[in-house]
Amino acid sequence: MKDKRLKWSDVENSLFSKEEREETKEVVSIVASIVQRRLDLELTQQEVADRAGLTQSVIGRFESFRAVPRIDTLSRIASALGLQIKLEKSGEQL
């Protein structure tokens, strides 16, 4: 008997374009990298918020994908963790 359970990939493919799926993967990768850096530094969300001049709720919403920060806010979060944001084009830095 064939398994008729829905697979997330089928749902994702039917709801989102290829470009939207790629963008989502990039956002997840960025958030995961920032969260991992925070954990590696053994910092709380509040400590990152204090360093970045933000509130803990901003960090929490970002880490839980409930909000996508503006680029200046993302830059402040990255800087608070000793990171910097770089743009690349076709594998080359701008």
C-alpha positions as CSV (number, residue, x, y, z in Angstrom):
1,M,0.0,0.0,0.0
2,K,1.3,3.4,-1.0
3,D,2.1,5.9,1.8
4,K,-0.4,8.8,1.4
5,R,1.1,11.0,4.1
6,L,1.9,14.6,2.9
7,K,5.5,15.5,2.7
8,W,6.7,18.9,3.7
9,S,8.7,19.2,0.4
10,D,5.5,18.6,-1.6
11,V,3.6,21.3,0.4
12,E,6.6,23.7,0.1
13,N,6.9,23.2,-3.6
14,S,3.2,23.8,-4.2
15,L,3.1,27.0,-2.0
16,F,6.4,28.7,-2.8
17,S,8.4,29.4,-5.9
18,K,11.9,28.1,-6.3
19,E,13.2,31.7,-5.6
20,E,11.1,31.9,-2.4
21,R,12.3,28.5,-1.2
22,E,16.0,29.5,-1.8
23,E,15.4,32.8,0.0
24,T,13.9,30.9,3.0
25,K,16.9,28.6,3.1
26,E,19.2,31.7,3.2
27,V,17.3,33.3,6.0
28,V,17.3,30.1,8.0
29,S,21.1,29.8,7.5
30,I,21.7,33.3,8.7
31,V,19.5,32.9,11.8
32,A,21.1,29.6,12.6
33,S,24.6,31.0,12.3
34,I,23.8,33.9,14.6
35,V,22.1,31.7,17.2
36,Q,25.0,29.3,17.1
37,R,27.5,32.1,17.6
38,R,25.5,33.4,20.6
39,L,25.5,29.9,22.1
40,D,29.2,29.4,21.4
41,L,29.9,32.7,23.2
42,E,27.6,31.4,26.0
43,L,25.5,34.6,25.9
44,T,21.9,35.0,26.7
45,Q,19.5,36.8,24.4
46,Q,19.4,39.6,27.0
47,E,23.2,39.9,26.9
48,V,23.2,40.2,23.1
49,A,20.4,42.7,23.3
50,D,22.3,44.8,25.8
51,R,25.4,44.8,23.6
52,A,23.4,45.7,20.5
53,G,21.3,48.3,22.2
54,L,18.1,46.4,21.5
55,T,15.5,44.6,23.7
56,Q,15.5,40.9,24.4
57,S,12.2,40.5,22.7
58,V,13.7,41.8,19.4
59,I,16.4,39.0,19.7
60,G,13.8,36.4,20.6
61,R,11.5,37.3,17.7
62,F,14.4,37.2,15.3
63,E,15.7,33.8,16.6
64,S,12.2,32.3,16.5
65,F,11.5,33.6,13.0
66,R,8.6,35.7,14.1
67,A,10.3,38.8,12.7
68,V,12.8,39.7,10.1
69,P,14.9,42.6,11.2
70,R,15.9,45.5,9.1
71,I,19.5,45.4,7.8
72,D,20.7,47.9,10.4
73,T,19.2,45.9,13.2
74,L,20.7,42.7,11.8
75,S,24.1,44.5,11.6
76,R,23.8,45.5,15.3
77,I,23.1,41.9,16.3
78,A,26.0,40.6,14.2
79,S,28.3,43.3,15.6
80,A,27.3,42.4,19.2
81,L,28.5,38.9,18.4
82,G,31.8,39.9,16.8
83,L,30.4,39.2,13.3
84,Q,30.0,41.4,10.2
85,I,27.7,41.2,7.3
86,K,29.2,40.8,3.9
87,L,27.5,40.7,0.5
88,E,28.7,38.5,-2.3
89,K,28.0,38.4,-6.0
90,S,28.6,35.2,-7.9
91,G,31.0,34.0,-5.3
92,E,32.9,37.3,-5.2
93,Q,32.8,39.8,-2.4
94,L,31.5,43.2,-3.3
